C-alpha cells in the first residue's frame, strides 16, 4: 500500500507526457491550408509558412522530392514534414519546407521569392491537383 502512495507523482507525470505526445501527433496529422486575399498559409504542427501570391514564381507537379538533409522535422509512415536542406546546396544554408502527407503521390513544388522552395501534397491526390490548379491561376503575369 505504501508503494502506491509514493508513486502518484510519477503516475501523473506519465499521464501528462502521454497526453502531450498525443496532442503533438494530432497537430502533425495533416496539412492545414488556408488561403486569404494576399497569400497561402501552410501549417502542420510547429511548421508554418505564408506564401504571398504576388511573390509566386512557379507551381510544378513533381513525382519525387530531391535528396535532402533534414535540419529538423520527421518522417513517419507516408508523411514527411519539416525543414530540410538540399544536398547540392549544402554550403549555403538554403532551407526547403516540406509538407508531404503522402510520399507516394505527386507533390506540388512551389517556388517563390525567386529561390525559396516548398514541397507539399495532401492525403488525397485529387485535392492536391485542385490546389495546384488554384495556385497556378494565382501566379502574377509578367509583362
C-alpha positions as protocol buffer text, in pm:
chain_id: "A"
residue {
  index: 1
  type: UNK
  ca { x: 0 y: 0 z: 0 }
}
residue {
  index: 2
  type: UNK
  ca { x: 285 y: 236 z: 77 }
}
residue {
  index: 3
  type: UNK
  ca { x: 429 y: 177 z: -271 }
}
residue {
  index: 4
  type: UNK
  ca { x: 110 y: 304 z: -438 }
}
residue {
  index: 5
  type: UNK
  ca { x: 104 y: 621 z: -231 }
}
residue {
  index: 6
  type: UNK
  ca { x: 463 y: 711 z: -317 }
}
residue {
  index: 7
  type: UNK
  ca { x: 422 y: 679 z: -696 }
}
residue {
  index: 8
  type: UNK
  ca { x: 129 y: 917 z: -753 }
}
residue {
  index: 9
  type: UNK
  ca { x: 363 y: 1196 z: -868 }
}
residue {
  index: 10
  type: UNK
  ca { x: 528 y: 979 z: -1135 }
}
residue {
  index: 11
  type: UNK
  ca { x: 191 y: 845 z: -1248 }
}
residue {
  index: 12
  type: UNK
  ca { x: 69 y: 1199 z: -1309 }
}
residue {
  index: 13
  type: UNK
  ca { x: 389 y: 1286 z: -1499 }
}
residue {
  index: 14
  type: UNK
  ca { x: 348 y: 974 z: -1715 }
}
residue {
  index: 15
  type: UNK
  ca { x: -15 y: 1054 z: -1799 }
}
residue {
  index: 16
  type: UNK
  ca { x: 69 y: 1419 z: -1881 }
}
residue {
  index: 17
  type: UNK
  ca { x: 354 y: 1306 z: -2107 }
}
residue {
  index: 18
  type: UNK
  ca { x: 125 y: 1071 z: -2297 }
}
residue {
  index: 19
  type: UNK
  ca { x: -137 y: 1344 z: -2340 }
}
residue {
  index: 20
  type: UNK
  ca { x: 122 y: 1592 z: -2471 }
}
residue {
  index: 21
  type: UNK
  ca { x: 262 y: 1335 z: -2717 }
}
residue {
  index: 22
  type: UNK
  ca { x: -88 y: 1257 z: -2845 }
}
residue {
  index: 23
  type: UNK
  ca { x: -158 y: 1629 z: -2895 }
}
residue {
  index: 24
  type: UNK
  ca { x: 165 y: 1681 z: -3091 }
}
residue {
  index: 25
  type: UNK
  ca { x: 83 y: 1381 z: -3310 }
}
residue {
  index: 26
  type: UNK
  ca { x: -265 y: 1522 z: -3378 }
}
residue {
  index: 27
  type: UNK
  ca { x: -118 y: 1862 z: -3474 }
}
residue {
  index: 28
  type: UNK
  ca { x: 108 y: 1699 z: -3735 }
}
residue {
  index: 29
  type: UNK
  ca { x: -155 y: 1456 z: -3862 }
}
residue {
  index: 30
  type: UNK
  ca { x: -237 y: 1658 z: -4172 }
}
residue {
  index: 31
  type: UNK
  ca { x: -153 y: 1978 z: -4354 }
}
residue {
  index: 32
  type: UNK
  ca { x: -376 y: 2270 z: -4272 }
}
residue {
  index: 33
  type: UNK
  ca { x: -406 y: 2501 z: -4571 }
}
residue {
  index: 34
  type: UNK
  ca { x: -570 y: 2840 z: -4555 }
}
residue {
  index: 35
  type: UNK
  ca { x: -599 y: 3096 z: -4828 }
}
residue {
  index: 36
  type: UNK
  ca { x: -671 y: 3462 z: -4788 }
}
residue {
  index: 37
  type: UNK
  ca { x: -670 y: 3753 z: -5034 }
}
residue {
  index: 38
  type: UNK
  ca { x: -294 y: 3804 z: -5032 }
}
residue {
  index: 39
  type: UNK
  ca { x: -146 y: 3458 z: -4986 }
}
residue {
  index: 40
  type: UNK
  ca { x: -146 y: 3094 z: -4892 }
}
residue {
  index: 41
  type: UNK
  ca { x: -96 y: 2981 z: -4532 }
}
residue {
  index: 42
  type: UNK
  ca { x: 51 y: 2635 z: -4477 }
}
residue {
  index: 43
  type: UNK
  ca { x: 58 y: 2481 z: -4131 }
}
residue {
  index: 44
  type: UNK
  ca { x: 143 y: 2142 z: -3995 }
}
residue {
  index: 45
  type: UNK
  ca { x: 207 y: 2130 z: -3625 }
}
residue {
  index: 46
  type: UNK
  ca { x: 502 y: 2352 z: -3543 }
}
residue {
  index: 47
  type: UNK
  ca { x: 581 y: 2433 z: -3908 }
}
residue {
  index: 48
  type: UNK
  ca { x: 413 y: 2738 z: -4063 }
}
residue {
  index: 49
  type: UNK
  ca { x: 473 y: 2925 z: -4387 }
}
residue {
  index: 50
  type: UNK
  ca { x: 296 y: 3217 z: -4551 }
}
residue {
  index: 51
  type: UNK
  ca { x: 338 y: 3238 z: -4930 }
}
residue {
  index: 52
  type: UNK
  ca { x: 224 y: 3571 z: -5081 }
}
residue {
  index: 53
  type: UNK
  ca { x: 58 y: 3526 z: -5420 }
}
residue {
  index: 54
  type: UNK
  ca { x: 248 y: 3824 z: -5561 }
}
residue {
  index: 55
  type: UNK
  ca { x: 580 y: 3652 z: -5491 }
}
residue {
  index: 56
  type: UNK
  ca { x: 491 y: 3316 z: -5652 }
}
residue {
  index: 57
  type: UNK
  ca { x: 730 y: 3230 z: -5934 }
}
residue {
  index: 58
  type: UNK
  ca { x: 621 y: 2880 z: -6033 }
}
residue {
  index: 59
  type: UNK
  ca { x: 398 y: 2592 z: -5933 }
}
residue {
  index: 60
  type: UNK
  ca { x: 502 y: 2250 z: -6058 }
}
residue {
  index: 61
  type: UNK
  ca { x: 384 y: 1894 z: -6006 }
}
residue {
  index: 62
  type: UNK
  ca { x: 674 y: 1657 z: -5931 }
}
residue {
  index: 63
  type: UNK
  ca { x: 685 y: 1284 z: -5864 }
}
residue {
  index: 64
  type: UNK
  ca { x: 968 y: 1290 z: -5611 }
}
residue {
  index: 65
  type: UNK
  ca { x: 1134 y: 1536 z: -5381 }
}
residue {
  index: 66
  type: UNK
  ca { x: 1510 y: 1561 z: -5430 }
}
residue {
  index: 67
  type: UNK
  ca { x: 1751 y: 1405 z: -5179 }
}
residue {
  index: 68
  type: UNK
  ca { x: 1777 y: 1639 z: -4884 }
}
residue {
  index: 69
  type: UNK
  ca { x: 1928 y: 1656 z: -4539 }
}
residue {
  index: 70
  type: UNK
  ca { x: 1680 y: 1703 z: -4255 }
}
residue {
  index: 71
  type: UNK
  ca { x: 1753 y: 2008 z: -4040 }
}
residue {
  index: 72
  type: UNK
  ca { x: 1451 y: 1936 z: -3823 }
}
residue {
  index: 73
  type: UNK
  ca { x: 1125 y: 1756 z: -3874 }
}
residue {
  index: 74
  type: UNK
  ca { x: 1020 y: 1395 z: -3902 }
}
residue {
  index: 75
  type: UNK
  ca { x: 928 y: 1109 z: -4131 }
}
residue {
  index: 76
  type: UNK
  ca { x: 659 y: 867 z: -4024 }
}
residue {
  index: 77
  type: UNK
  ca { x: 481 y: 612 z: -4242 }
}
residue {
  index: 78
  type: UNK
  ca { x: 388 y: 814 z: -4554 }
}
residue {
  index: 79
  type: UNK
  ca { x: 442 y: 1158 z: -4401 }
}
residue {
  index: 80
  type: UNK
  ca { x: 745 y: 1381 z: -4442 }
}
residue {
  index: 81
  type: UNK
  ca { x: 735 y: 1715 z: -4262 }
}
residue {
  index: 82
  type: UNK
  ca { x: 987 y: 1972 z: -4157 }
}
residue {
  index: 83
  type: UNK
  ca { x: 1270 y: 2193 z: -4271 }
}
residue {
  index: 84
  type: UNK
  ca { x: 1534 y: 2040 z: -4498 }
}
residue {
  index: 85
  type: UNK
  ca { x: 1848 y: 2140 z: -4686 }
}
residue {
  index: 86
  type: UNK
  ca { x: 1920 y: 2015 z: -5038 }
}
residue {
  index: 87
  type: UNK
  ca { x: 2242 y: 1815 z: -5073 }
}
residue {
  index: 88
  type: UNK
  ca { x: 2356 y: 2005 z: -5381 }
}
residue {
  index: 89
  type: UNK
  ca { x: 2325 y: 2333 z: -5193 }
}
residue {
  index: 90
  type: UNK
  ca { x: 2466 y: 2232 z: -4856 }
}
residue {
  index: 91
  type: UNK
  ca { x: 2724 y: 2514 z: -4843 }
}
residue {
  index: 92
  type: UNK
  ca { x: 2458 y: 2783 z: -4829 }
}
residue {
  index: 93
  type: UNK
  ca { x: 2200 y: 2747 z: -4560 }
}
residue {
  index: 94
  type: UNK
  ca { x: 1908 y: 2738 z: -4802 }
}
residue {
  index: 95
  type: UNK
  ca { x: 1607 y: 2589 z: -4629 }
}
residue {
  index: 96
  type: UNK
  ca { x: 1333 y: 2391 z: -4800 }
}
residue {
  index: 97
  type: UNK
  ca { x: 999 y: 2343 z: -4625 }
}
residue {
  index: 98
  type: UNK
  ca { x: 836 y: 2005 z: -4679 }
}
residue {
  index: 99
  type: UNK
  ca { x: 467 y: 1941 z: -4604 }
}
residue {
  index: 100
  type: UNK
  ca { x: 408 y: 1596 z: -4755 }
}
residue {
  index: 101
  type: UNK
  ca { x: 111 y: 1392 z: -4631 }
}
residue {
  index: 102
  type: UNK
  ca { x: 156 y: 1103 z: -4876 }
}
residue {
  index: 103
  type: UNK
  ca { x: 508 y: 1038 z: -5004 }
}
residue {
  index: 104
  type: UNK
  ca { x: 381 y: 804 z: -5280 }
}
residue {
  index: 105
  type: UNK
  ca { x: 167 y: 1066 z: -5454 }
}
residue {
  index: 106
  type: UNK
  ca { x: 276 y: 1359 z: -5666 }
}
residue {
  index: 107
  type: UNK
  ca { x: 389 y: 1671 z: -5485 }
}
residue {
  index: 108
  type: UNK
  ca { x: 348 y: 2040 z: -5556 }
}
residue {
  index: 109
  type: UNK
  ca { x: 674 y: 2231 z: -5580 }
}
residue {
  index: 110
  type: UNK
  ca { x: 618 y: 2597 z: -5500 }
}
residue {
  index: 111
  type: UNK
  ca { x: 890 y: 2844 z: -5588 }
}
residue {
  index: 112
  type: UNK
  ca { x: 855 y: 3195 z: -5453 }
}
residue {
  index: 113
  type: UNK
  ca { x: 1084 y: 3490 z: -5384 }
}
residue {
  index: 114
  type: UNK
  ca { x: 1297 y: 3363 z: -5676 }
}
residue {
  index: 115
  type: UNK
  ca { x: 1459 y: 3074 z: -5488 }
}
residue {
  index: 116
  type: UNK
  ca { x: 1254 y: 2958 z: -5188 }
}
residue {
  index: 117
  type: UNK
  ca { x: 1111 y: 2607 z: -5231 }
}
residue {
  index: 118
  type: UNK
  ca { x: 819 y: 2434 z: -5065 }
}
residue {
  index: 119
  type: UNK
  ca { x: 713 y: 2077 z: -5138 }
}
residue {
  index: 120
  type: UNK
  ca { x: 362 y: 1983 z: -5035 }
}
residue {
  index: 121
  type: UNK
  ca { x: 79 y: 1749 z: -5103 }
}
residue {
  index: 122
  type: UNK
  ca { x: -242 y: 1637 z: -4942 }
}
residue {
  index: 123
  type: UNK
  ca { x: -364 y: 1292 z: -4848 }
}
residue {
  index: 124
  type: UNK
  ca { x: -598 y: 1289 z: -5148 }
}
residue {
  index: 125
  type: UNK
  ca { x: -425 y: 1326 z: -5485 }
}
residue {
  index: 126
  type: UNK
  ca { x: -732 y: 1488 z: -5645 }
}
residue {
  index: 127
  type: UNK
  ca { x: -727 y: 1764 z: -5382 }
}
residue {
  index: 128
  type: UNK
  ca { x: -355 y: 1811 z: -5446 }
}
residue {
  index: 129
  type: UNK
  ca { x: -417 y: 1864 z: -5819 }
}
residue {
  index: 130
  type: UNK
  ca { x: -704 y: 2105 z: -5746 }
}
residue {
  index: 131
  type: UNK
  ca { x: -477 y: 2302 z: -5512 }
}
residue {
  index: 132
  type: UNK
  ca { x: -207 y: 2312 z: -5781 }
}
residue {
  index: 133
  type: UNK
  ca { x: -456 y: 2443 z: -6038 }
}
residue {
  index: 134
  type: UNK
  ca { x: -579 y: 2711 z: -5796 }
}
residue {
  index: 135
  type: UNK
  ca { x: -222 y: 2819 z: -5720 }
}
residue {
  index: 136
  type: UNK
  ca { x: -126 y: 2823 z: -6088 }
}
residue {
  index: 137
  type: UNK
  ca { x: -407 y: 3069 z: -6153 }
}
residue {
  index: 138
  type: UNK
  ca { x: -269 y: 3299 z: -5880 }
}
residue {
  index: 139
  type: UNK
  ca { x: 80 y: 3338 z: -6034 }
}
residue {
  index: 140
  type: UNK
  ca { x: 121 y: 3703 z: -6135 }
}
residue {
  index: 141
  type: UNK
  ca { x: 162 y: 3760 z: -6509 }
}
residue {
  index: 142
  type: UNK
  ca { x: 493 y: 3911 z: -6611 }
}
residue {
  index: 143
  type: UNK
  ca { x: 453 y: 4170 z: -6886 }
}
